[in-house]
């Protein structure tokens, strides 16, 4: 097994280990299964954001960035299952079936599609510049989804969402920093570390 494959496997297992710890910790520290599900959903979202941040920084700068698309998709898939379970327990699952969630559905479709596109890059007709544009569109779309998740939490009345106000402000500030950093890097002419 190559060093690259070992790196991918170890990173993937670390992500699964972190998700398992979040679920276990949520169950142990919560007074009900509903609260535990809410806590696990919230912190798995934080983990997804951490992996996405890693992807943003590694993109075009680290030759091993491509597997992060798959790892992020897996982490966010677990987050989606937890989110759906929480909404089901709250009796709000039917409310998710509305035109208002079209953006979220599109984002998840892109998140799950990108690892497939990356793996099949070798036998598709996509040119390098086309794939690069797709990657930037992917990063921007996912960034928008994260930003739109936390902006309403900052503007909402206290107590409406789980978590603390200062956390929401810190996370949104971090997202703004990510966006600025990536824009500066792109405008400065950031290039791939390896060819395709």
Secondary structure, 3 states (H helix, E strand, C coil): CCHHHHHHHHHHHHHHHHHHHHHHHHHHHCCCHHHHHHHHHHHHHHHHHHHHHHHHHHCCCCCCCCHHHHHHHHHHHHHHHHHHHHHHHHCCHHHHCCHHHHHHHHHHHHHHHHHHHHHCHHHCCCCHHHHHHHHHHHHHHHHHHHHHHHHHHHHCCCCCCCCCHHHHHHHHHHHHHHHHHHHHHHHCCCCCCCCC
